[in-house]
Amino acid sequence: MADEPLVLGIETSCDETGVGIVRGTTLLADAVASSVDTHARFGGVVPEIASRAHLEAMVPTIERALKTAGISARDLDGIAVTAGPGLAGALLVGVSAAKAYAYALNKPLYGVNHLASHICVDQLEHGPLPEPTMALLVSGGHSSLLLAPDITADVRPMGATIDDAAGEAFDKIARVLDLGFPGGPVIDRLAKEGDPTAIAFPRGLSGSRDPAYDFSFSGLKTAVARWIEAKRNAGEEVPVRDVAASFQEAVVDVLTRKAVRACKDEGVDHLMIGGGVAANSRLRALAQERCEKAGIRLRVPRPGLCTDNGAMVAALGAEMVARNRPASDLDLSADSSLPVTDPHVPGAGHTHDHDHVHEVSKENLYP
């Protein structure tokens, strides 16, 4: 175990300051500082507030993770950080911190992809990923079907949302129902007491001529909002629990149906589900039911590893080290729209000699 790479990961793509430490595929620390309560009164994440919160939380969260893992920063074999996609200002805080630690400690730096990290985190719970892995990633910003023959170098998009992401739809419907922010957990909780067949809400892009693996939740969101508005205009009480259950069922029905179909079409016998919405209990249950029926093995990390966290970044960073992938240069930039086809951002020189990388960066800093 001592020969496995020891990597610290930093995640700041949205409103969670996450710092994780892993050795190989073993999780040693997962420290998170959330600013979600600060954003709640605005009904969504405010980028400037998120960036400032990351600045305040960064050093204390890193120190807490090191203490939990029982190691010194100098013991690390590398520093990994989310380089994108995400909120530009928030990403810059994490990337700047990672570069500073890598430079000060003379350790290699790995700028990695947020979405690929969500896939790789499952290794911390269920062991090495099968190759290829089919992954369904569902969160507030992304709803994607991805085929990953090699999580460090080859991630292929199969389908994605063409409008609202699943998590975004949960937040918007929760807002219409006056349930607060974030909407996912409260809708999940209320749906358990409701009837998922009470209201026939539409299933987006489910027709025979629609894209097989793409998602659309904008029409569903509008249909639910109009249904609620009609009830209120008629002076009738809105059955919140039934609305929550019926809306949630419409979302997870489409997600799981398309994911299982992609596995069958590609001949992949594993499905991994990640991202914040993967914590949804109904999504997990329906996915398990449909995967068992199709002979597909389902892998879903525990809820704490589904939401944004530093452990997932560290997990992908450790895999980069283990597979001898090139480190990033210290002039690494945050990329708010980094494509999932780039699991990491290698240095221009594609070298593992991080001393050389540091010298190049010194020239850039001090011309």
N, C-alpha and C positions, 0 to 999 in steps of 0.2 A: 504493500500500500504506500510506503514511503517513496517508492519510485514513480508514483502517479503524479501528474502535474497539479500543483497547488496554485489556484487562480482566484483572484478577487474580481468580482463583477459589479459594475455600477450601472443602474438603470434610472433614467430621469426623462423618459419620453413624454410623460404626461404629469399627473399630480402625485405620484408616489416616488419618494426618494428611496430606492432599494439598493442595498449592498449585500451581496452574497459571497460566501467563500466555499469552494469545493475542492476536494482532492480526488481527481479522477471523476468518478460518478457518485462520490459520497459527499453529502451536504454537511458542512461543518458549522455554518452560520447563515442566517437569513434575517437581516435587520431591515426594517421598513419604517419610514417616517412619512405619514400621509397628511396631505393638506386638504383632504376631501371636505372636512367640516367647514373650512374657510370658504370653499366654493359653493357650498350647499345653498346659501342665501341668494346666490345668483342663478341658481337652477342649472348650472353647468360649470365646466372648468374655465377659469379665466387665465389665459396664458401668462400674463405679467405676474399675477399672484403666484402661479405655480413656479415660475422661474425664481422669484424671490424666496419662496419656501425652500426650494432646492439649495440655494446658497446658504441659508441658515442651517439646514439640516445635514449638509454633506459631511463635514468633518466629524461631528458627533456620531453620525450613523456609521461611518467607516470605523471609528474607534470602538464603537459598540460591537461591530461584527468581528473585529480582530480579537477583542477580549473574549467574546463567546467562543470563537474557534480556538482560543488558547495559543495563538501564534503571534509572532512579530511580523510587521510589514516586510522586513528584510528576508523572511522565510519564503515569500511568494516567488513563484516561477513566472508570473505574468499578471498583467492588469487588463481586464476586458471591460468594454463600455459600449452601451447602445449608441451607435452612430446615426441611426435612423431606422424606420421613419418615426415621426412624432412631431411634437411642437418644437419649432426651431429654437426658441429661447431656452426652453427647458433642456433640450438636447445639448445645447452649448455649455450649460453648467456642468453636466456630467462629463462631457468630452474634455472640457478644460481641466476638471479635477483629475480625471484619469491620466491625462498627459502630464500634469504636474507630479503626480505620484510616480508614474513610470520614469520620468526624467530624474527625480530626486533619488529614487531607489535603483536606478540603472537596470530597469526591468523591461522586457518587451511589452509593447502595447498592441491590443487587438480591438479594433473597431468592428463591432458585429451588428447584425441585423436583428431588429426587435422581433420580427415575425419568426425568423429561424430560431431565435432564442426560446420562443414560446413552445416550439416543437421539441427542442433539445432538453428542456427542463424535465421531460418525462423520464429521462435516463436516471435522474436522481431518485425516482420512485420504483421504476419497473425494469431498470437495467438497460443495457445498450439497445439503441433503436434498431429494429430490423431494417434491412435495405432491399427494396425501397420501402418507405413509410408513406402512407396517405394520411394527411393531416387536415382536419377541419378546425380552423382558427376563427373564433367568434368573440368579439369584444365591442367596446364602444366606438372604436375607430375602424375595425376591420371585420369582414366576414369573407373568408377565403377558403378555397379547397386547393391544397398544395400537394404535389408529389415530390418526395425527397429521396432520390437514390443515394445521395451523400449530403448530409446536413451541413457539412463544412464547405462544400463546393458546388453542389448541384441541387437546386431547389426550383421546381417547375410549377408555375401557376396553372391550375386546371380551371378555376372559376373564381369569381369574386362578386361582391355586391356592386350593382350599377347605380345605387343611390344610398339610402340610409343603411348603415351597418346594423346588425341585430341589437347590439347593446344600445345604440343610439335610439332605436325604435322603442326599446324598453323605457329609456329615460323620458322620451317625449310622451308616451302614453301615461306614464306615472305622473307627469306634469299636468296632463289633461284631467286626470283623476284626483289631482291635489294630494299626491302621495309623497312629494318631496323628491330629493336627489341624494344619491343615485337611485334609479328606479328598479334595477334588476332584483336586488334582494327582497324588496317589499312586495313586488308583483309575484315573485316566486312563493313567498310566504302566504299571501292572500289566495293565490291560485289553488293551494292545497285544500282550501275550504270551499272552492267553487266548482262549477260544472263545466268541463272543457268542451262539452257538446252543446251548451246552452245557446250559443250564438254562432252562426255559420260565417265566420270572417274569411276573407279570400286568402288563397295561397298564391303568392306572387311567382311568376315565371314557371308555372307548373304545367303549361299546355304542351302538347306534343310538338309544336313548332317553336317553342321557346328554347333558349340556350340550355343545354343539359345541366351545366354545373354552375351557372351564374345565379345570383340572388337579387331580389328586390323586395324591400320592406316599406317603401314609401307609400304604395297603394294600400297596403294593410294598415299602416299608421293613419292614413286619411280616412279609411273606412271605419276604423274604431272611433276616431275623433268625431266623425259625423254621426255615428250611432249614439254616442254619448250625448252629443249636442241635441239630437232629436228627442231623446228621453227628457232632457232638462227643459227643452222648449215646450214639451207637452205637460210639464209639471209633474212628471213621474220620477220616482226614486231610481237612481242608477244602481243596478246590482253589481257593485264593485267587484265582488269575489268572482262572479260568473264572467264579467268582462275580463278580469285578469287571467282567469283560467282559459277562456276561449282565445284570447289574444296570444297568450304564451303557447298554447297548443298549435296555433297557426304558424308561429315562428319555428318551433322545434320540429314540427312535422316536415316542413320544407328542408330544414337544415339536415336532418338525419336521412331523409329519403334520398337527397342528392348525394350525400356523402357515401352511403351504401352503394348507390348506383355507380359512383366513380370507382369504388373499390372493385366491384364486379367487372366493370368495363376494362379496367387496367390489370386485372388478375392479381390484385394485391389483397393479401389475407389479414392485414392489420389496419386498424383505423385509430389514429390518435386525435383526441379532441383537446384543444387548449384555448387560452384566452379567458378573459374575465367571465364571459357568459357560460363557459364550461363549468362554472360552479353551480349553474342552475340545476336543480334536482330533477325536474321533468326532462330536460335535455339528456341528462345522464341515463335516466330510466328508459326513455324511448330508444336512445342509441343502443343501449345494452340489449333491449328486446329485439330490435331489428338486426343487430349484428349477430346475435345468437342464431336467429332464424336463417341468416345468410351464410353462416359458417365463418364469420369474420371475428378476429380477436380485437376487443376494444381496450384501448389504453387511455385512461384519463387521470391526470395527476390529482392529488388531493386539492380541495378548493384554494388553500393558501398558496399553492404553486401555480394556480391558473391565472390569478390576477397578476398585474405587473410586479416584478420583484427582481432583486439583484441576483438571486440564485440561478435564474434561467440564463442570465448573461454570463455568469461564472461557468455554468455548465457548458455553454457553447465555447467559451474561451478555453476551457480545459480540453475540449475536443480538438480545438485548433492546435493547441500545443502538442497533444498526443499524436496528431496526424501530421505534425511538422509543417503546418501551413505558414505562409509568410506573415510576419508581424507587420503592423501598420507603422507608417512614419509618424513622427511627432508633429507634423504639420497636418495631421488628420483633421478633417472638417466634419461638422454635423451636417447631415443631409435629411431634411424633413420629408423628402419623398424618395428615400433610398429604396430601390426596387427589391423585391424578395428574391430575385434571381442573383442578387449579390449578398450571400450569407455573411461575408465580411469584406472589409476594405483593406486590401494588402498595400504595403508601401510601394512607392514607385520603383524602388530598386528590387522588390521581391526578395528581400534578404532576411535571414534570421539573426544576422550579426547586429544586435540592437545597439552595440557601442557605436557602430558606423552610423546607424539611424540617428543616434543622439548627436553625433558630430555634424551631420547634415543639418539637423534642426538648429544647432547652435549657430551655424553659419546664417540660417534664416533669421534667427532672433537677433544676432549681433553682426550685421554685415560690416 
